[in-house]
């Protein structure tokens, strides 16, 4: 049984509590408290079970949702896309056969798996969680250790509720001070990735700490942890506090009554203490962060909205090829201002920025304005719960009056495994998490990542704009 000193950080505390054994390879066999699945990465894993004659060991610890391939405009079955319909049919059959709860399109809790899980109270401090999706690090906002895993590992978790994984080191990423008005959680996480690089977190888990993260609500914290993987980190987390406890109160899967109070006390005890040890520490001043926009083909290639795209000479020699590749693909030039860049599409959505607070901030910008001519603008809530709340508040009417399309819940244009895609060389202002080549459905399409409020500003003006001038 592990013993815990005052110098142990949350990550290592939770890791030790969930260690089954150390394998001959040196990896840890880690118990997984909750397993979330969706329709894209699960079919092959279910087939692996059948091929071996195995069952899902703890189906009550698994929750399925549909999000990646579902259309957000016409959801009538069968779907027009034959492959999407096959994936839907497969997850419905697999969940019935193996006794797994499925949040299907007719379930009021259906949504993007990283939005629906926290809404239900499944994501809790001190647990381990896995999902066959890169952005599972989102759940670390609650002080849980959450891993995105591959299909073979999905099968391992199905069969044993464990997986083999090497223990990463832990880096404390501290952002002190206060974010300026018009600067959001998305800007903070893009700033960290810009400074540390897309490979800076390789071999690490990130503990986000400091005044900036302490002040954030849970939805903002989810945005930050969501993009940990984009900085190369294995996962990212924020220590649980009263904000965490208040969010989880009265959620469907949260403990009830006195059991909740006992759980809350235990949750708070998982947090890293003031004397906790870390393998590395970095610090940033939140007051120096401005609205941030990516200009290239990975999330670290970004600048403040009033800055210029860098020149090759500002990069180390071994990195200059990456810069030139990005400039050529994006059709940008060195020292070009990012502000004023013309856009064709605006997308507000994704597991990074599709929650109710994201939509509220974007609606503040959109209210009383109209989307620019020749800009196609979409707002896609992250879940049916978000959609219902937004409509209750009248946000959908604000967006529709401003010329945005109001869609059903799903992943949509974040990865475009559905009808929502870029066409040709379109440039998209996007609140999603990746700006890789081809990420949004067109091999030559171009993506500029930014906050939802910044996307709304770009949609209205037809060009990348400083949202602070509109607030």
C-alpha positions as CSV (number, residue, x, y, z in Angstrom):
1,X,0.0,0.0,0.0
2,X,1.4,3.4,-1.0
3,X,2.2,6.0,1.7
4,X,1.8,9.7,1.0
5,X,4.0,12.5,2.3
6,X,3.2,16.2,2.3
7,X,5.6,16.6,-0.7
8,X,3.6,14.4,-3.1
9,X,1.8,16.1,-5.9
10,X,-1.8,15.1,-7.0
11,X,-0.6,13.2,-10.0
12,X,1.7,10.9,-8.2
13,X,-0.8,10.5,-5.4
14,X,-3.6,9.4,-7.7
15,X,-1.2,7.2,-9.8
16,X,0.0,5.3,-6.7
17,X,-3.5,4.8,-5.5
18,X,-4.5,3.2,-8.8
19,X,-1.4,1.1,-9.4
20,X,-2.1,-2.6,-9.6
21,X,1.5,-3.7,-10.2
22,X,4.7,-2.7,-11.9
23,X,5.1,-4.8,-15.1
24,X,8.4,-6.4,-16.2
25,X,8.6,-3.7,-18.9
26,X,8.8,-1.1,-16.2
27,X,5.3,0.2,-17.1
28,X,2.6,0.4,-14.5
29,X,-0.6,-1.6,-14.8
30,X,-3.0,1.2,-13.9
31,X,-6.6,0.7,-12.8
32,X,-9.0,2.9,-14.7
33,X,-12.0,4.3,-12.7
34,X,-14.1,5.4,-15.7
35,X,-13.9,4.5,-19.4
36,X,-15.7,6.8,-21.9
37,X,-16.2,5.6,-25.5
38,X,-17.6,7.0,-28.7
39,X,-18.5,5.6,-32.1
40,X,-15.2,6.0,-34.0
41,X,-12.5,4.3,-31.9
42,X,-14.6,1.6,-30.2
43,X,-15.8,-0.8,-33.0
44,X,-12.4,-2.4,-33.5
45,X,-11.9,-2.8,-29.7
46,X,-15.2,-4.5,-29.4
47,X,-14.2,-6.9,-32.2
48,X,-11.0,-7.7,-30.4
49,X,-13.1,-8.8,-27.4
50,X,-15.2,-11.1,-29.6
51,X,-12.1,-12.6,-31.3
52,X,-10.7,-13.5,-27.8
53,X,-14.1,-14.6,-26.4
54,X,-13.9,-11.9,-23.7
55,X,-16.5,-9.6,-22.2
56,X,-16.4,-6.1,-20.8
57,X,-15.3,-6.6,-17.2
58,X,-17.1,-3.6,-15.6
59,X,-19.7,-2.3,-18.0
60,X,-21.1,-0.1,-15.3
61,X,-17.8,1.8,-15.4
62,X,-18.1,2.5,-19.1
63,X,-20.2,5.2,-20.7
64,X,-20.7,5.7,-24.5
65,X,-21.8,8.8,-26.4
66,X,-22.1,9.6,-30.1
67,X,-20.4,12.7,-31.3
68,X,-17.7,12.5,-34.0
69,X,-19.6,11.4,-37.1
70,X,-23.1,12.6,-36.4
71,X,-24.5,15.4,-38.6
72,X,-25.4,18.6,-36.9
73,X,-28.1,19.7,-39.4
74,X,-30.1,16.7,-40.5
75,X,-30.0,13.9,-38.0
76,X,-32.7,11.7,-39.5
77,X,-31.8,8.0,-39.7
78,X,-30.4,6.4,-41.7
79,X,-27.7,9.1,-42.1
80,X,-26.9,10.2,-45.6
81,X,-23.3,9.1,-45.1
82,X,-23.3,5.4,-45.3
83,X,-20.1,5.0,-43.2
84,X,-21.4,7.2,-40.5
85,X,-24.6,5.1,-40.4
86,X,-22.5,1.9,-40.1
87,X,-20.6,3.4,-37.1
88,X,-23.9,4.4,-35.4
89,X,-25.3,1.0,-36.0
90,X,-22.2,-0.6,-34.6
91,X,-22.1,1.3,-31.4
92,X,-25.8,0.7,-30.8
93,X,-25.3,-3.0,-31.3
94,X,-22.1,-3.2,-29.3
95,X,-23.5,-1.3,-26.3
96,X,-26.6,-3.6,-26.3
97,X,-24.5,-6.7,-26.5
98,X,-22.0,-5.8,-23.8
99,X,-24.4,-4.0,-21.4
100,X,-23.0,-0.4,-21.8
101,X,-25.0,2.8,-21.2
102,X,-25.3,4.7,-24.5
103,X,-26.1,8.4,-24.8
104,X,-27.8,8.1,-28.2
105,X,-29.3,11.0,-30.1
106,X,-32.6,10.6,-28.3
107,X,-31.0,11.0,-24.9
108,X,-31.1,14.4,-23.3
109,X,-27.5,14.0,-22.1
110,X,-26.0,13.1,-25.5
111,X,-23.1,15.3,-26.6
112,X,-19.4,15.4,-27.2
113,X,-17.9,12.8,-24.8
114,X,-15.7,15.4,-23.0
115,X,-18.7,17.7,-22.5
116,X,-21.3,15.1,-21.5
117,X,-19.0,13.3,-18.9
118,X,-18.4,16.3,-16.7
119,X,-22.0,17.5,-17.0
120,X,-23.2,14.1,-15.6
121,X,-20.7,14.3,-12.7
122,X,-18.8,11.2,-13.9
123,X,-15.6,13.2,-13.9
124,X,-14.5,13.5,-10.3
125,X,-11.3,14.4,-8.5
126,X,-8.9,11.7,-7.6
127,X,-10.0,9.1,-10.2
128,X,-8.4,7.8,-13.3
129,X,-10.3,8.1,-16.6
130,X,-9.5,6.9,-20.2
131,X,-11.1,7.4,-23.6
132,X,-10.1,6.6,-27.1
133,X,-9.8,10.3,-27.9
134,X,-6.8,12.6,-27.8
135,X,-8.5,15.3,-25.9
136,X,-9.4,13.2,-22.8
137,X,-7.0,15.4,-20.9
138,X,-10.1,17.8,-20.7
139,X,-11.2,15.9,-17.6
140,X,-8.1,16.8,-15.7
141,X,-9.8,20.1,-14.9
142,X,-11.4,18.3,-12.0
143,X,-8.2,17.0,-10.5
144,X,-8.5,13.5,-12.1
145,X,-5.9,11.8,-14.2
146,X,-7.3,11.4,-17.7
147,X,-5.6,9.7,-20.6
148,X,-6.4,9.6,-24.3
149,X,-5.7,6.0,-25.5
150,X,-5.5,4.0,-28.7
151,X,-7.9,1.3,-29.9
152,X,-5.8,-1.6,-28.6
153,X,-5.8,0.1,-25.1
154,X,-9.5,0.6,-25.3
155,X,-9.8,-3.2,-25.7
156,X,-7.5,-3.7,-22.7
157,X,-9.6,-1.4,-20.5
158,X,-12.8,-3.2,-21.7
159,X,-11.3,-6.6,-20.8
160,X,-9.5,-5.7,-17.5
161,X,-10.4,-2.2,-16.4
162,X,-6.6,-1.6,-16.5
163,X,-4.0,-0.6,-19.0
164,X,-0.2,-0.6,-19.2
165,X,1.4,2.9,-19.2
166,X,4.7,4.4,-18.3
167,X,4.7,7.0,-15.5
168,X,5.4,10.5,-16.8
169,X,7.3,13.2,-14.9
170,X,5.2,16.1,-13.6
171,X,5.7,19.8,-14.6
172,X,4.1,22.6,-12.7
173,X,2.9,25.3,-15.2
174,X,2.1,28.4,-13.2
175,X,0.3,31.5,-14.6
176,X,0.2,34.3,-12.1
177,X,-1.6,37.6,-12.1
178,X,-4.8,38.3,-13.9
179,X,-6.0,38.0,-17.5
180,X,-7.0,41.2,-19.2
181,X,-10.5,41.9,-20.3
182,X,-11.2,40.1,-23.6
183,X,-8.5,37.5,-22.9
184,X,-9.9,34.0,-22.2
185,X,-8.8,30.5,-21.1
186,X,-8.2,29.6,-24.8
187,X,-5.7,32.5,-25.0
188,X,-3.9,31.3,-21.9
189,X,-3.5,27.7,-23.1
190,X,-2.4,28.8,-26.6
191,X,0.1,31.1,-24.9
192,X,1.5,28.2,-22.8
193,X,1.8,26.0,-25.9
194,X,3.4,28.8,-27.9
195,X,6.1,29.3,-25.2
196,X,6.8,25.6,-24.5
197,X,6.2,24.1,-27.9
198,X,4.2,21.2,-29.3
199,X,6.9,18.8,-28.0
200,X,7.7,20.6,-24.8
201,X,5.4,18.4,-22.7
202,X,6.6,15.1,-24.1
203,X,7.2,12.8,-21.1
204,X,5.3,15.0,-18.7
205,X,2.0,15.5,-17.1
206,X,1.2,19.2,-16.6
207,X,-0.1,20.6,-13.3
208,X,-1.7,24.0,-14.1
209,X,-1.5,26.3,-11.1
210,X,-1.5,30.0,-10.1
211,X,-3.9,32.9,-9.8
212,X,-5.2,32.7,-13.3
213,X,-6.3,29.1,-13.1
214,X,-7.6,29.5,-9.6
215,X,-10.0,32.2,-10.7
216,X,-11.3,30.2,-13.7
217,X,-14.7,28.4,-13.6
218,X,-14.8,24.7,-14.4
219,X,-15.6,25.2,-18.0
220,X,-12.6,27.5,-18.5
221,X,-10.4,25.0,-16.7
222,X,-11.6,22.3,-19.1
223,X,-10.6,24.4,-22.0
224,X,-7.0,24.6,-20.6
225,X,-6.7,20.9,-19.8
226,X,-8.2,20.0,-23.1
227,X,-5.3,21.3,-25.1
228,X,-2.5,19.7,-22.9
229,X,-2.1,17.1,-25.6
230,X,-1.4,19.8,-28.1
231,X,1.7,20.8,-26.1
232,X,2.9,17.2,-26.1
233,X,1.9,16.5,-22.5
234,X,0.5,13.0,-21.6
235,X,-2.2,14.7,-19.6
236,X,-2.9,18.0,-17.7
237,X,-4.8,18.7,-14.5
238,X,-5.8,21.4,-12.1
239,X,-6.1,20.8,-8.3
240,X,-9.6,20.4,-7.0
241,X,-10.9,23.3,-4.9
242,X,-14.3,24.7,-3.8
243,X,-15.1,25.7,-7.4
244,X,-14.7,22.0,-8.3
245,X,-16.9,20.9,-5.4
246,X,-19.7,23.4,-6.2
247,X,-19.8,22.3,-9.9
248,X,-20.2,18.6,-9.0
249,X,-23.0,19.2,-6.4
250,X,-26.3,17.7,-7.6
251,X,-24.9,16.1,-10.8
252,X,-26.6,12.8,-11.7
253,X,-23.5,10.7,-10.9
254,X,-22.3,12.7,-8.0
255,X,-22.7,11.3,-4.4
256,X,-25.8,12.6,-2.6
257,X,-26.4,14.0,0.8
258,X,-23.8,13.3,3.5
259,X,-22.0,11.1,1.1
260,X,-21.3,14.1,-1.1
261,X,-19.8,16.0,1.9
262,X,-17.6,13.1,2.7
263,X,-16.6,12.8,-1.0
264,X,-15.8,16.5,-1.2
265,X,-13.5,16.3,1.8
266,X,-11.7,13.4,0.2
267,X,-11.5,15.2,-3.2
268,X,-9.9,18.3,-1.7
269,X,-7.4,16.1,0.1
270,X,-6.0,14.9,-3.2
271,X,-4.6,18.3,-4.1
272,X,-0.9,19.0,-4.3
273,X,0.2,20.6,-1.1
274,X,2.2,23.9,-0.9
275,X,5.4,21.9,-0.5
276,X,4.8,19.3,-3.3
277,X,7.7,18.2,-5.4
278,X,7.8,18.6,-9.2
279,X,10.2,17.4,-11.8
280,X,10.1,20.8,-13.5
281,X,8.5,24.2,-13.1
282,X,7.7,27.0,-15.5
283,X,6.0,30.4,-14.8
284,X,4.2,32.9,-16.9
285,X,2.6,36.3,-16.2
286,X,-1.1,36.3,-17.1
287,X,-1.1,40.0,-17.6
288,X,1.2,39.7,-20.6
289,X,-1.2,37.4,-22.5
290,X,-3.4,39.0,-25.2
291,X,-6.0,37.5,-27.5
292,X,-4.0,34.8,-29.4
293,X,-4.4,33.4,-32.9
294,X,-2.6,30.6,-34.6
295,X,-1.0,31.4,-38.0
296,X,0.5,28.0,-38.9
297,X,-0.1,24.3,-39.0
298,X,0.4,23.4,-35.3
299,X,-1.0,25.0,-32.2
300,X,2.3,26.4,-31.1
301,X,2.5,28.5,-34.2
302,X,0.6,31.5,-32.8
303,X,0.9,35.2,-32.1
304,X,-1.0,37.8,-30.2
305,X,-3.7,39.4,-32.3
306,X,-1.6,42.6,-32.7
307,X,1.6,40.9,-33.4
308,X,3.1,39.9,-36.7
309,X,3.8,36.4,-38.0
310,X,7.5,35.7,-37.2
311,X,10.4,35.7,-39.6
312,X,12.6,32.7,-40.2
313,X,15.5,34.6,-38.7
314,X,13.7,34.6,-35.3
315,X,13.7,30.8,-35.3
316,X,16.6,28.5,-34.5
317,X,18.2,27.1,-37.7
318,X,16.7,23.6,-37.1
319,X,13.2,25.1,-36.8
320,X,13.2,27.4,-39.8
321,X,12.1,24.6,-42.2
322,X,8.9,24.2,-40.1
323,X,8.2,27.9,-40.3
324,X,8.6,28.0,-44.1
325,X,6.4,24.9,-44.5
326,X,3.7,26.5,-42.5
327,X,3.9,29.9,-44.3
328,X,3.8,28.1,-47.7
329,X,0.8,26.0,-46.8
330,X,-1.1,29.0,-45.2
331,X,-0.1,31.3,-48.0
332,X,1.2,33.8,-45.5
333,X,4.5,35.8,-45.5
334,X,7.1,36.6,-42.8
335,X,6.3,39.7,-40.7
336,X,2.7,39.8,-41.9
337,X,0.2,41.1,-39.4
338,X,-2.3,38.4,-38.4
339,X,-5.0,41.0,-37.7
340,X,-6.9,41.8,-40.8
341,X,-6.5,38.3,-42.3
342,X,-9.7,37.6,-44.3
343,X,-11.7,34.5,-43.3
344,X,-14.3,32.5,-45.2
345,X,-15.7,30.3,-42.3
346,X,-16.3,30.9,-38.6
347,X,-16.8,27.8,-36.3
348,X,-17.8,28.0,-32.7
349,X,-17.8,24.5,-31.1
350,X,-15.6,21.5,-30.3
351,X,-14.8,19.8,-27.0
352,X,-12.5,22.8,-26.3
353,X,-15.0,25.6,-26.5
354,X,-18.6,24.6,-26.9
355,X,-19.9,24.9,-23.4
356,X,-22.5,27.4,-22.2
357,X,-20.0,30.0,-21.0
358,X,-18.3,29.9,-24.4
359,X,-21.6,30.6,-26.1
360,X,-22.4,33.4,-23.8
361,X,-19.2,35.2,-24.5
362,X,-19.5,34.8,-28.2
363,X,-23.2,36.0,-28.1
364,X,-22.0,39.1,-26.3
365,X,-19.9,39.9,-29.3
366,X,-22.5,38.9,-31.9
367,X,-25.5,40.7,-30.4
368,X,-26.6,43.7,-32.5
369,X,-24.2,42.8,-35.4
370,X,-24.4,40.6,-38.5
371,X,-22.0,38.1,-40.0
372,X,-20.0,39.6,-42.8
373,X,-20.9,39.0,-46.4
374,X,-19.4,35.8,-47.8
375,X,-18.6,34.4,-44.3
376,X,-20.3,31.1,-43.4
377,X,-20.7,30.9,-39.6
378,X,-21.7,28.0,-37.4
379,X,-22.4,27.6,-33.7
380,X,-22.5,24.0,-32.5
381,X,-23.3,23.4,-28.9
382,X,-21.2,20.6,-27.2
383,X,-24.2,18.7,-25.8
384,X,-27.9,18.6,-25.7
385,X,-27.7,20.1,-22.2
386,X,-25.7,23.1,-23.5
387,X,-28.1,23.5,-26.4
388,X,-31.2,23.5,-24.1
389,X,-29.6,26.0,-21.7
390,X,-28.6,28.3,-24.6
391,X,-32.1,28.2,-26.0
392,X,-33.5,28.9,-22.6
393,X,-31.4,32.0,-22.4
394,X,-32.2,33.0,-25.9
395,X,-28.6,32.8,-27.2
396,X,-29.7,30.9,-30.3
397,X,-31.9,33.8,-31.3
398,X,-29.0,36.2,-30.9
399,X,-26.8,34.0,-33.1
400,X,-29.5,33.4,-35.7
401,X,-30.3,37.1,-35.9
402,X,-26.6,37.8,-36.5
403,X,-26.5,35.3,-39.4
404,X,-24.9,32.3,-37.6
405,X,-26.3,28.8,-38.3
406,X,-27.5,27.2,-35.1
407,X,-26.8,23.5,-35.1
408,X,-27.4,20.3,-33.1
409,X,-24.8,19.0,-30.6
410,X,-21.7,17.2,-32.0
411,X,-18.1,17.5,-32.9
412,X,-18.9,19.1,-36.2
413,X,-16.2,21.0,-38.0
414,X,-13.5,20.4,-35.4
415,X,-12.4,17.3,-37.3
416,X,-15.0,17.1,-40.1
417,X,-15.8,13.4,-39.9
418,X,-19.3,14.6,-40.7
419,X,-20.9,16.9,-43.3
420,X,-19.4,20.1,-41.7
421,X,-16.3,20.6,-43.7
422,X,-14.1,23.3,-45.2
423,X,-14.1,23.5,-49.0
424,X,-10.9,24.0,-51.0
425,X,-8.6,26.8,-49.7
426,X,-11.1,28.3,-47.3
427,X,-9.7,29.9,-44.1
428,X,-11.6,29.2,-40.9
429,X,-11.6,31.1,-37.7
430,X,-12.2,28.2,-35.3
431,X,-12.6,27.7,-31.5
432,X,-11.4,24.1,-31.9
433,X,-8.1,22.6,-30.9
434,X,-6.1,21.6,-34.0
435,X,-4.9,23.5,-37.0
436,X,-3.2,20.6,-38.7
437,X,-3.3,20.3,-42.5
438,X,-6.6,18.8,-43.6
439,X,-8.0,18.8,-40.1
440,X,-11.3,20.5,-41.0
441,X,-12.1,18.3,-44.0
442,X,-10.3,19.9,-46.9
443,X,-6.7,18.8,-47.6
444,X,-5.9,22.4,-48.5
445,X,-8.2,24.2,-46.0
446,X,-6.6,26.5,-43.4
447,X,-7.5,26.9,-39.8
448,X,-6.9,29.8,-37.4
449,X,-7.4,28.8,-33.8
450,X,-8.8,31.4,-31.3
451,X,-11.3,31.9,-28.5
452,X,-15.1,31.7,-29.2
453,X,-15.4,35.5,-28.7
454,X,-12.6,36.1,-31.2
455,X,-14.3,33.8,-33.7
456,X,-17.5,35.8,-33.3
457,X,-15.5,39.1,-33.9
458,X,-13.9,37.6,-37.0
459,X,-17.2,36.4,-38.3
460,X,-18.8,39.8,-38.0
461,X,-15.9,41.8,-39.4
462,X,-14.9,39.2,-42.0
463,X,-11.3,39.4,-40.9
464,X,-9.3,38.5,-37.8
465,X,-10.1,41.2,-35.3
466,X,-9.2,42.2,-31.8
467,X,-12.3,41.3,-29.8
468,X,-11.4,43.9,-27.2
469,X,-12.3,46.6,-29.6
470,X,-15.9,45.2,-29.7
471,X,-16.5,44.6,-26.0
